[in-house]
Amino acid sequence: MVEQARDDFLAHLADERRLSANTLRAYAGDLTAFIAFVVELRGRAAEPRDLDVRTIRAWLAHRHGRQGTATVARRLAALRAFGAWMRRRGIVNDNEAALVASPKRRGKLPVALPVEDVSRLIDEPAVDTPTAVRDTAVLEVIYGAGLRVREAA
């Protein structure tokens, strides 16, 4: 029954929500992998009620180390969307997938320019016009204070 619900859900995403082919392929793979995990774990066919917090966490723990946080977040998004869709259709009473927290994503640190490039950038404007003097001053303030361009703006 859950396989049919998965297929109907994917058809809904394709026909009504018009998601991209890549997103559909990713969601299909995620849902199929989850269903296969449930079959292996329970030793029986998967049912809609198997989309519960414990089973989802067990599946994510089973896959731990084989995927990055972005992949885990996407897999969880697929299960949440599937659970929400099944709830709207009356297949399940609650969407327990919504109760599972997404992994924390690490922010990337900004990459600093090499000192030589910064020196060339600051020395670039011709210093004889008011605009060039302003530009040089702004570049020196940005570099000296370690500001992002958006912060300087």
N, CA, C and O of each residue as an XYZ file, in Angstrom:
612
protein
N       0.819     -1.194      0.000
C       0.000      0.000      0.000
C       0.867      1.263      0.000
O       0.536      2.241     -0.672
N       1.977      1.246      0.754
C       2.806      2.440      0.821
C       3.508      2.684     -0.527
O       3.795      3.828     -0.879
N       3.779      1.615     -1.271
C       4.387      1.790     -2.591
C       3.428      2.531     -3.524
O       3.845      3.398     -4.292
N       2.153      2.186     -3.454
C       1.158      2.877     -4.273
C       1.030      4.341     -3.846
O       0.897      5.228     -4.689
N       1.069      4.589     -2.534
C       1.014      5.964     -2.031
C       2.231      6.738     -2.517
O       2.117      7.900     -2.906
N       3.402      6.093     -2.495
C       4.622      6.752     -2.995
C       4.462      7.133     -4.457
O       4.787      8.254     -4.848
N       3.961      6.202     -5.268
C       3.789      6.474     -6.694
C       2.782      7.604     -6.929
O       2.992      8.463     -7.786
N       1.695      7.595     -6.167
C       0.691      8.662     -6.288
C       1.280     10.009     -5.861
O       1.003     11.039     -6.475
N       2.091      9.988     -4.807
C       2.739     11.205     -4.320
C       3.690     11.758     -5.376
O       3.697     12.961     -5.637
N       4.485     10.894     -5.976
C       5.424     11.344     -7.013
C       4.674     11.892     -8.228
O       5.112     12.860     -8.850
N       3.546     11.270     -8.560
C       2.726     11.777     -9.663
C       2.172     13.162     -9.305
O       2.109     14.050    -10.156
N       1.777     13.335     -8.058
C       1.307     14.634     -7.583
C       2.409     15.688     -7.717
O       2.153     16.804     -8.171
N       3.623     15.335     -7.324
C       4.741     16.274     -7.418
C       5.040     16.648     -8.865
O       5.369     17.795     -9.166
N       4.923     15.677     -9.744
C       5.226     15.923    -11.163
C       4.111     16.702    -11.846
O       4.374     17.661    -12.572
N       2.873     16.294    -11.615
C       1.750     16.867    -12.359
C       1.220     18.175    -11.766
O       0.962     19.134    -12.493
N       1.063     18.204    -10.457
C       0.453     19.369     -9.832
C       1.476     20.395     -9.347
O       1.286     21.599     -9.520
N       2.544     19.921     -8.751
C       3.562     20.857     -8.231
C       4.643     21.159     -9.259
O       5.404     22.116     -9.108
N       4.708     20.346    -10.298
C       5.651     20.530    -11.414
C       7.103     20.705    -10.950
O       7.803     21.630    -11.363
N       7.531     19.782    -10.074
C       8.915     19.812     -9.617
C       9.837     19.328    -10.725
O       9.402     18.634    -11.645
N      11.096     19.691    -10.638
C      12.061     19.332    -11.678
C      12.297     17.822    -11.688
O      12.028     17.123    -10.710
N      12.801     17.348    -12.809
C      13.088     15.919    -12.965
C      14.122     15.465    -11.935
O      14.024     14.359    -11.404
N      15.106     16.309    -11.653
C      16.133     15.946    -10.663
C      15.535     15.799     -9.267
O      15.877     14.869     -8.537
N      14.646     16.712     -8.898
C      14.005     16.635     -7.585
C      13.127     15.392     -7.500
O      13.128     14.697     -6.485
N      12.391     15.117     -8.545
C      11.546     13.918     -8.560
C      12.383     12.660     -8.429
O      12.033     11.749     -7.679
N      13.488     12.609     -9.158
C      14.371     11.440     -9.107
C      14.950     11.275     -7.693
O      15.024     10.162     -7.172
N      15.356     12.387     -7.084
C      15.920     12.330     -5.728
C      14.860     11.876     -4.723
O      15.128     11.007     -3.893
N      13.658     12.455     -4.791
C      12.594     12.065     -3.872
C      12.212     10.600     -4.067
O      11.995      9.877     -3.095
N      12.132     10.170     -5.314
C      11.792      8.769     -5.589
C      12.838      7.844     -4.988
O      12.499      6.833     -4.373
N      14.101      8.186     -5.163
C      15.170      7.362     -4.595
C      15.134      7.345     -3.076
O      15.321      6.299     -2.455
N      14.894      8.505     -2.480
C      14.841      8.591     -1.020
C      13.687      7.760     -0.461
O      13.866      6.998      0.488
N      12.515      7.910     -1.050
C      11.349      7.173     -0.556
C      11.503      5.671     -0.776
O      11.127      4.875      0.085
N      12.050      5.282     -1.919
C      12.264      3.862     -2.205
C      13.272      3.265     -1.232
O      13.086      2.149     -0.747
N      14.346      4.012     -0.944
C      15.350      3.529      0.014
C      14.748      3.400      1.413
O      15.049      2.448      2.133
N      13.905      4.348      1.795
C      13.267      4.268      3.105
C      12.348      3.058      3.180
O      12.359      2.328      4.171
N      11.563      2.844      2.151
C      10.645      1.698      2.132
C      11.430      0.385      2.196
O      11.039     -0.534      2.916
N      12.525      0.293      1.455
C      13.358     -0.915      1.487
C      13.944     -1.129      2.882
O      14.037     -2.263      3.351
N      14.337     -0.046      3.541
C      14.849     -0.148      4.903
C      13.775     -0.689      5.839
O      14.057     -1.547      6.676
N      12.551     -0.196      5.707
C      11.457     -0.650      6.565
C      11.187     -2.138      6.333
O      10.966     -2.885      7.287
N      11.203     -2.564      5.088
C      10.984     -3.980      4.773
C      12.063     -4.828      5.431
O      11.772     -5.863      6.030
N      13.315     -4.382      5.315
C      14.430     -5.118      5.923
C      14.340     -5.108      7.447
O      14.587     -6.130      8.087
N      13.992     -3.980      8.022
C      13.921     -3.836      9.474
C      12.765     -4.631     10.076
O      12.937     -5.330     11.074
N      11.608     -4.520      9.474
C      10.403     -5.134     10.032
C      10.163     -6.567      9.543
O       9.449     -7.331     10.191
N      10.753     -6.928      8.411
C      10.537     -8.270      7.867
C       9.151     -8.451      7.278
O       8.633     -9.566      7.221
N       8.554     -7.356      6.842
C       7.216     -7.377      6.237
C       7.099     -6.193      5.296
O       7.990     -5.345      5.240
N       6.021     -6.136      4.569
C       5.798     -5.015      3.663
C       5.634     -3.726      4.476
O       5.070     -3.728      5.570
N       6.132     -2.651      3.922
C       6.024     -1.355      4.594
C       4.586     -0.863      4.557
O       3.846     -1.109      3.604
N       4.214     -0.166      5.615
C       2.872      0.396      5.726
C       3.004      1.896      6.006
O       4.049      2.345      6.478
N       1.969      2.664      5.725
C       2.046      4.111      5.982
C       2.389      4.456      7.427
O       3.061      5.456      7.676
N       1.939      3.645      8.383
C       2.212      3.935      9.790
C       3.688      3.765     10.135
O       4.117      4.177     11.213
N       4.480      3.161      9.233
C       5.917      3.001      9.467
C       6.683      4.308      9.306
O       7.869      4.372      9.631
N       6.031      5.338      8.817
C       6.666      6.650      8.687
C       6.555      7.351     10.049
O       5.861      8.357     10.199
N       7.263      6.783     11.033
C       7.238      7.333     12.388
C       8.624      7.810     12.793
O       9.615      7.524     12.120
N       8.680      8.528     13.879
C       9.924      9.163     14.326
C      11.025      8.124     14.540
O      12.149      8.313     14.076
N      10.714      7.033     15.234
C      11.742      6.022     15.536
C      12.303      5.395     14.269
O      13.515      5.226     14.143
N      11.441      5.055     13.345
C      11.904      4.403     12.116
C      12.713      5.375     11.264
O      13.731      4.995     10.686
N      12.274      6.609     11.184
C      13.008      7.609     10.404
C      14.394      7.833     11.009
O      15.390      7.876     10.287
N      14.457      7.974     12.329
C      15.758      8.159     12.982
C      16.647      6.932     12.797
O      17.854      7.066     12.596
N      16.065      5.751     12.864
C      16.839      4.517     12.650
C      17.396      4.482     11.229
O      18.540      4.082     11.011
N      16.583      4.903     10.270
C      17.039      4.922      8.868
C      18.178      5.915      8.675
O      19.174      5.610      8.018
N      18.026      7.099      9.249
C      19.076      8.098      9.129
C      20.349      7.635      9.836
O      21.451      7.864      9.337
N      20.208      6.987     10.992
C      21.371      6.463     11.709
C      22.040      5.346     10.905
O      23.266      5.244     10.870
N      21.228      4.515     10.263
C      21.746      3.426      9.423
C      22.585      3.984      8.274
O      23.572      3.369      7.873
N      22.205      5.126      7.751
C      22.903      5.739      6.621
C      24.002      6.703      7.061
O      24.708      7.265      6.224
N      24.149      6.896      8.390
C      25.113      7.859      8.926
C      26.524      7.558      8.416
O      26.953      6.405      8.372
N      27.225      8.613      8.035
C      28.593      8.464      7.562
C      28.696      8.258      6.064
O      29.770      8.431      5.488
N      27.602      7.894      5.428
C      27.606      7.677      3.979
C      27.103      8.889      3.214
O      27.074      8.878      1.983
N      26.710      9.918      3.920
C      26.114     11.084      3.265
C      26.413     12.346      4.061
O      26.667     12.293      5.265
N      26.378     13.464      3.380
C      26.604     14.752      4.029
C      25.317     15.290      4.621
O      24.243     14.712      4.449
N      25.445     16.408      5.322
C      24.262     16.979      5.970
C      23.233     17.470      4.960
O      22.033     17.424      5.231
N      23.686     17.940      3.798
C      22.735     18.398      2.781
C      21.899     17.224      2.272
O      20.702     17.373      2.024
N      22.528     16.059      2.119
C      21.807     14.873      1.658
C      20.817     14.415      2.718
O      19.678     14.074      2.398
N      21.239     14.406      3.970
C      20.334     14.014      5.061
C      19.144     14.960      5.105
O      18.005     14.518      5.262
N      19.396     16.252      4.967
C      18.318     17.243      4.990
C      17.355     17.012      3.832
O      16.142     17.129      4.007
N      17.879     16.684      2.648
C      17.005     16.436      1.505
C      16.183     15.171      1.711
O      14.988     15.152      1.416
N      16.812     14.116      2.215
C      16.078     12.865      2.488
C      14.950     13.112      3.484
O      13.839     12.608      3.324
N      15.255     13.887      4.499
C      14.248     14.210      5.501
C      13.139     15.070      4.905
O      11.969     14.901      5.249
N      13.497     15.982      4.020
C      12.490     16.812      3.344
C      11.554     15.943      2.513
O      10.348     16.190      2.473
N      12.100     14.932      1.853
C      11.265     14.023      1.057
C      10.277     13.285      1.956
O       9.100     13.160      1.620
N      10.759     12.795      3.101
C       9.866     12.072      4.019
C       8.824     13.005      4.631
O       7.669     12.618      4.810
N       9.229     14.233      4.950
C       8.264     15.193      5.501
C       7.168     15.529      4.490
O       5.986     15.569      4.829
N       7.578     15.768      3.252
C       6.596     16.093      2.208
C       5.663     14.914      1.970
O       4.457     15.092      1.799
N       6.220     13.717      1.959
C       5.414     12.507      1.768
C       4.435     12.341      2.925
O       3.263     12.028      2.713
N       4.918     12.551      4.150
C       4.045     12.438      5.319
C       2.936     13.478      5.309
O       1.792     13.176      5.650
N       3.274     14.705      4.917
C       2.261     15.767      4.843
C       1.219     15.434      3.786
O       0.026     15.656      3.995
N       1.661     14.906      2.660
C       0.737     14.540      1.585
C      -0.182     13.405      2.049
O      -1.388     13.451      1.804
N       0.379     12.385      2.718
C      -0.447     11.264      3.204
C      -1.448     11.758      4.256
O      -2.578     11.273      4.312
N      -1.039     12.710      5.079
C      -1.956     13.258      6.093
C      -3.113     13.997      5.426
O      -4.268     13.837      5.822
N      -2.799     14.810      4.409
C      -3.872     15.527      3.701
C      -4.840     14.571      3.013
O      -6.026     14.872      2.877
N      -4.334     13.426      2.583
C      -5.181     12.443      1.907
C      -5.913     11.527      2.883
O      -6.732     10.708      2.466
N      -5.624     11.659      4.187
C      -6.281     10.827      5.189
C      -5.688      9.439      5.309
O      -6.305      8.557      5.905
N      -4.502      9.226      4.756
C      -3.856      7.911      4.825
C      -3.262      7.694      6.211
O      -3.294      6.582      6.737
N      -2.715      8.763      6.805
C      -2.197      8.713      8.181
C      -2.826      9.854      8.965
O      -3.278     10.845      8.391
N      -2.849      9.701     10.284
C      -3.443     10.733     11.137
C      -2.487     11.888     11.414
O      -2.910     13.040     11.511
N      -1.197     11.577     11.543
C      -0.207     12.599     11.864
C       1.011     12.433     10.957
O       1.317     11.336     10.489
N       1.685     13.536     10.726
C       2.930     13.512      9.964
C       4.082     13.533     10.963
O       4.591     14.597     11.315
N       4.484     12.358     11.412
C       5.550     12.279     12.409
C       6.902     12.672     11.841
O       7.811     13.017     12.596
N       7.051     12.626     10.529
C       8.324     13.024      9.919
C       8.636     14.494     10.217
O       9.800     14.894     10.251
N       7.596     15.284     10.430
C       7.796     16.706     10.733
C       8.433     16.898     12.111
O       8.950     17.975     12.409
N       8.399     15.871     12.943
C       8.956     15.975     14.294
C      10.467     15.693     14.339
O      11.116     15.962     15.349
N      11.018     15.159     13.258
C      12.447     14.839     13.226
C      13.219     16.091     12.838
O      12.942     16.714     11.812
N      14.179     16.448     13.660
C      14.962     17.666     13.430
C      15.948     17.476     12.287
O      16.547     16.411     12.133
N      16.104     18.514     11.499
C      17.097     18.500     10.417
C      18.488     18.641     11.014
O      18.657     19.255     12.067
N      19.481     18.077     10.345
C      20.847     18.231     10.856
C      21.311     19.672     10.716
O      20.877     20.393      9.818
N      22.182     20.075     11.599
C      22.747     21.423     11.538
C      23.717     21.486     10.372
O      24.591     20.631     10.228
N      23.554     22.499      9.546
C      24.452     22.680      8.408
C      25.511     23.694      8.791
O      25.215     24.764      9.321
N      26.732     23.336      8.514
C      27.839     24.233      8.814
C      27.927     25.315      7.760
O      27.868     25.048      6.560
N      28.069     26.535      8.231
C      28.258     27.639      7.303
C      29.697     27.658      6.816
O      30.618     27.323      7.561
N      29.884     28.046      5.582
C      31.227     28.122      5.034
C      31.847     29.463      5.405
O      31.193     30.504      5.347
N      33.102     29.420      5.782
C      33.816     30.653      6.084
C      34.188     31.342      4.783
O      34.488     30.678      3.790
N      34.172     32.664      4.781
C      34.556     33.371      3.562
C      36.035     33.142      3.257
O      36.852     32.966      4.161
N      36.357     33.148      1.976
C      37.736     32.968      1.539
C      38.365     34.346      1.382
O      37.824     35.212      0.694
N      39.506     34.540      2.024
C      40.195     35.826      1.953
C      41.104     35.857      0.732
O      41.676     34.842      0.334
N      41.221     37.039      0.151
C      42.132     37.211     -0.980
C      43.568     37.220     -0.486
O      43.835     37.662      0.631
N      44.498     36.736     -1.306
C      45.908     36.852     -0.935
C      46.320     38.325     -0.833
O      45.748     39.181     -1.507
N      47.305     38.610      0.003
C      47.754     39.982      0.256
C      48.185     40.668     -1.037
O      47.927     41.858     -1.222
N      48.837     39.931     -1.928
C      49.289     40.523     -3.196
C      48.103     41.021     -4.024
O      48.161     42.100     -4.614
N      47.038     40.237     -4.064
C      45.853     40.633     -4.830
C      45.188     41.869     -4.220
O      44.728     42.757     -4.938
N      45.143     41.911     -2.899
C      44.536     43.059     -2.221
C      45.362     44.318     -2.489
O      44.802     45.384     -2.745
N      46.686     44.200     -2.431
C      47.551     45.358     -2.705
C      47.337     45.871     -4.115
O      47.239     47.078     -4.340
N      47.265     44.948     -5.067
C      47.016     45.345     -6.458
C      45.653     46.016     -6.600
O      45.518     46.999     -7.330
N      44.652     45.496     -5.912
C      43.301     46.054     -5.982
C      43.248     47.467     -5.415
O      42.610     48.344     -5.998
N      43.903     47.694     -4.297
C      43.893     49.020     -3.672
C      44.695     50.019     -4.501
O      44.318     51.188     -4.592
N      45.794     49.575     -5.103
C      46.636     50.469     -5.899
C      46.070     50.738     -7.289
O      46.564     51.626     -7.984
N      45.057     50.002     -7.710
C      44.522     50.088     -9.067
C      43.908     51.448     -9.423
O      44.255     51.993    -10.471
N      43.013     52.027     -8.604
C      42.380     53.288     -9.027
C      43.412     54.414     -9.176
O      44.344     54.533     -8.380
N      43.223     55.224    -10.201
C      44.081     56.404    -10.375
C      43.724     57.393     -9.273
O      42.541     57.644     -9.040
N      44.697     57.949     -8.603
C      44.466     58.745     -7.403
C      44.185     60.216     -7.707
O      44.100     61.022     -6.781
N      44.042     60.577     -8.954
C      43.901     61.993     -9.282
C      42.459     62.474     -9.411
O      42.238     63.665     -9.633
N      41.482     61.600     -9.282
C      40.092     62.040     -9.359
C      39.406     61.815     -8.013
O      39.819     60.939     -7.253
N      38.371     62.586     -7.708
C      37.660     62.388     -6.437
C      37.050     60.983     -6.324
O      37.029     60.402     -5.238
N      36.562     60.445     -7.426
C      35.964     59.105     -7.407
C      37.023     58.060     -7.090
O      36.768     57.133     -6.321
N      38.208     58.199     -7.672
C      39.290     57.239     -7.426
C      39.752     57.309     -5.973
O      40.044     56.283     -5.359
N      39.818     58.522     -5.427
C      40.207     58.677     -4.020
C      39.173     57.999     -3.124
O      39.520     57.291     -2.179
N      37.890     58.229     -3.438
C      36.821     57.586     -2.668
C      36.924     56.070     -2.753
O      36.845     55.383     -1.734
N      37.103     55.536     -3.982
C      37.185     54.089     -4.172
C      38.354     53.490     -3.402
O      38.213     52.445     -2.767
N      39.493     54.142     -3.457
C      40.663     53.661     -2.722
C      40.388     53.659     -1.223
O      40.742     52.704     -0.530
N      39.768     54.708     -0.721
C      39.454     54.791      0.711
C      38.487     53.679      1.121
O      38.668     53.046      2.162
N      37.460     53.444      0.300
C      36.482     52.391      0.615
C      37.165     51.026      0.612
O      36.924     50.218      1.509
N      38.009     50.757     -0.375
C      38.719     49.476     -0.435
C      39.623     49.282      0.779
O      39.691     48.187      1.338
N      40.315     50.344      1.185
C      41.189     50.241      2.357
C      40.394     49.997      3.634
O      40.826     49.233      4.497
N      39.240     50.639      3.760
C      38.393     50.425      4.941
C      37.866     48.987      4.951
O      37.886     48.320      5.985
N      37.401     48.521      3.806
C      36.879     47.146      3.718
C      37.966     46.154      4.124
O      37.730     45.265      4.942
N      39.153     46.313      3.550
C      40.238     45.381      3.844
C      40.738     45.540      5.283
O      40.927     44.550      5.990
N      40.947     46.763      5.702
C      41.491     47.005      7.042
C      40.574     46.556      8.152
O      41.043     46.060      9.176
N      39.272     46.719      7.973
C      38.310     46.331      9.011
C      37.810     44.896      8.835
O      37.100     44.368      9.690
N      38.187     44.277      7.721
C      37.739     42.910      7.488
C      36.251     42.832      7.200
O      35.587     41.870      7.585
N      35.730     43.847      6.524
C      34.300     43.907      6.223
C      33.957     43.101      4.980
O      34.782     42.906      4.087
N      32.734     42.648      4.953
C      32.187     42.103      3.718
C      31.697     43.296      2.903
O      31.399     44.351      3.463
N      31.615     43.135      1.606
C      31.183     44.243      0.750
C      29.791     44.704      1.160
O      29.520     45.904      1.205
N      28.908     43.756      1.459
C      27.546     44.106      1.856
C      27.547     44.937      3.146
O      26.723     45.839      3.299
N      28.458     44.642      4.065
C      28.546     45.406      5.301
C      29.022     46.835      5.022
O      28.563     47.783      5.659
N      29.938     46.980      4.072
C      30.437     48.297      3.722
C      29.366     49.114      3.009
O      29.307     50.333      3.164
N      28.525     48.448      2.233
C      27.481     49.154      1.489
C      26.459     49.695      2.462
O      25.487     50.328      2.048
